[in-house]
């Protein structure tokens, strides 16, 4: 399954995040797109749609941040951009995180592609000429 959302702006993001939050099939959600396209901004909006009250920031240096949704369930936010080797994700406990009953939002999943499970939601962001964003939601495997 694939669905495309063109013309995304900051004003439209909260409604889109709510719709996406309800449409997610898997607990692992991978976000792909070039640097600066808005992956962390989308994660922040998804967390807010799930009732996260605390500030949501990029885990660029920590690699993983943990939040609590509105029902007290954990949400894990990964940013693999700074990984030197894919095995570092395993050293940080990737298997443990993925085995939990928790939403895992992962930026730069291509850096650890060999360790991803076969089934996950993929959110691909791209920049449009008018500076809005286009999002493609794919449920893998297709």
HELIX and SHEET records of a PDB file:
HELIX    1   1 UNK A   10  UNK A   23  1                                  14    
HELIX    2   2 UNK A   39  UNK A   49  1                                  11    
HELIX    3   3 UNK A   87  UNK A   91  1                                   5    
HELIX    4   4 UNK A   94  UNK A   99  1                                   6    
HELIX    5   5 UNK A  109  UNK A  115  5                                   7    
SHEET    1   A 7 UNK A   2  UNK A   8  0                                        
SHEET    2   A 7 UNK A 133  UNK A 140 -1                                        
SHEET    3   A 7 UNK A 120  UNK A 127 -1                                        
SHEET    4   A 7 UNK A  28  UNK A  32  1                                        
SHEET    5   A 7 UNK A 103  UNK A 107  1                                        
SHEET    6   A 7 UNK A  74  UNK A  79  1                                        
SHEET    7   A 7 UNK A  64  UNK A  68 -1                                        
END                                                                             
